[in-house]
Amino acid sequence: MNQLEQLKKFTTVVADTGDFQSIQAYAPQDATTNPSLILKAVQKPEYLPLLQKVVKDHPNASTSEVIDFLLVAFGLEILKIIPGRVSTEIDAKLSFDTQANIEKGRDLIMLYEANGISRERVLIKIASTWEGIRAAEQLEKEGIHCNLTLLFSLPQAIACAEAGVQLISPFVGRIHDWYKKTTNMEYTGAEDPGVQSVKRIYNYYRKFGYKTEVMGASFRNTSQILELAGCDLLTISPDLLQKLADTQGPVEQKLGTGSTGAPIEKMSIDEKTFRFMLNEDAMATEKLAEGIRAFCADSAKLKQIISQMR
């Protein structure tokens, strides 16, 4: 039995891609997309017809509206392949606007429901800013489930759990990248700071009974993935899914076995505490800002492609 098949015994495996034609081979439960992944997909010839159809079908829509239609079009195709949920991301430009996130989340869900998809099968991805978390709190009350992304720290995770968010996506690889660059050291296995961050969040949630699902994301290698076997979900790119499928060898459950390691103290996160603790964490502050900028840049490129087609 290969490592991918073994991993599925402990963890819900999610495909992290907009390339829905590559999803089928790995039989994931769920799938996640983001502006960067959609941009990458639409630059492939096989997805050009889908993009052209969306642009043609909405001649009077604004470019931003066309992007919403495009994101949902990809989501609909993905939902034909997977049995579970697809994550669709709100424009990162709205990351500091609570009301705009709420309205965009409602709009995206309405588009899915107009195509016969239950809101239970969609997660709205929102950046884990204070404003994004507040938006998710409201959307969850309306039965619109959210995936809080660009999450790099325990305070972000606690604020999400206290807001009743369905799922969070802590970014393992980007945390690893920051520490590797800052310390000029290579981290492997359980010593990886990205792995340690997810374990800390997972154990905190388990100790205090939070229902929010933890989905490790942004992996750089299969070692990081295997160190988190037992996490609620792991979203994995097609190339790393392939490596796991091609590799034999034992996979051991690392999370959810009962032991949470070091003692954990409960924290309550209000806005002042959130902003101060995030500010004190240079890695989380830098990576959150960098991630928002990168998603905004890729959304702008996507808008440019659409504009050139009209």
Secondary structure, DSSP 8 states (H G I E B T S, - for coil): --HHHHHHHHSEEEEE-S-GGGTGGG--SEEE--HHHHHHHHTSGGGHHHHHHHHHH-TTS-HHHHHHHHHHHHHHHHHTT-SS-EEEE--GGGTT-HHHHHHHHHHHHHHHHHTT--GGGEEEEEE-SHHHHHHHHHHHHTT--EEEEEE-SHHHHHHHHHTT-SEEEEBHHHHHHHHHHHH-----GGG-HHHHHHHHHHHHHHHHT---EEEEB--SSHHHHHHTTTSSEEEE-HHHHHHHHH--S-----SSSS---S--------HHHHHHHHHH-HHHHHHHHHHHHHHHHHHHHHHHHHHHH-
